[in-house]
Structures are given as structure tokens and as C-alpha cells.
Amino acid sequence: MTTYTARPIGPGTLPELRTADDAGRPCVPYTATESGAPLRCCLRGAEAGERIALVSYAPLRRWAARTGARPGAYDEQGPVFIHAEECEGPAGDRGGYPFSRAGALRTVRRYDAEGAIVGGRLLEIPDDEERGFDEALSEAFADPEVMLVHVRAVEYGCYHFEVRRD
């Protein structure tokens, strides 16, 4: 059982992204020809034959709108895969952290209450994937300034999921 909760893109945001993404472009669904695209709506890999879309997403912008934070230049947007139509969200029994495989590189980026970056670290996911994430997230939240953490892929910089201080 993981110590922290990986959050998908919120269900209130997904209908907006399925219309126009955070860069203002229309959503262009397509049928996945192979499995594996990391879906941020349900935190699992896409299956071949599923209707998905690659959209631009600004996770910090949406969090800031809810909290009143002012991230300024830290308001990044980047590519994420989502289901093209409504899905059921993450399965409650999936276990572990999403998009985790030993040897993969992730950034664990920390943000304060205003949405400014207050640190981060590189995580090479160890064989004990869950323990590796738990340790990196515990380290992040040991700093009382840290309000949320974004986990991103190093290779493409893609946002994978968010963890918030409870």
C-alpha cells in the first residue's frame, strides 16, 4: 500500500480538455494502435483500440485557480494523454504508483502555497518502486513549505501525477 495518493487529472477538468486544451487547441481524438500511452485521467496505460487524445495540460494553473496561488512563470503546460470520452477514473485497487518501472527517471518537483518551485529531485525508480516513491515524497513533504508535488518523466518532461499535502 502506498503512503501517498497519486491524483489523476480531476474529473471536472477532463470535459474542458476534451473540448479545448490548456493551449487553446481543440481536442483531436484518435484510436490507439498500441498499448502503453500513460493516461492521466485514470492513471493507467492505454490499451490498443481505445479512443485517446494528446492534449496540453497546465496542472499548476488549475490548482492555483482553486487555491488563489500565483505561480507566475512556474505555470507550465505540457502534453498528456487522456481518454477521448469519459472514463471511470483510477481503479481503487491498482496498487503502487502509476507509470512506475524500475530504472525509469522521474523528477519530483515541489511547490509552495503560492505555486513557486521550492525544490525537487531526480528519482531513478529502484527495484522496490513503491519504497522509492514513498521515500522521495516523504523527503519532499518533510519541508513544511511544500504544499504539492508534481511527478514528471525526465525523458519528455511530461506531467504524470500530483500528490498534495493532506
ABEGO torsion letter per residue (X at the ends): XBABBBBBBBAAAAAAAAABBAAGBBBBBBBBABBGBBBAAAGBBBBBGBBBBBBBBBAAAAAAAAAGBBAEAABBBBBBBBBABBBAEBBAAAEEBBGBBBGBBBBBBBBBAAGBBAEEBBBBBBABAAAAAAAAAAAAAABAABABBBBBBAAAGBBABBBBBX
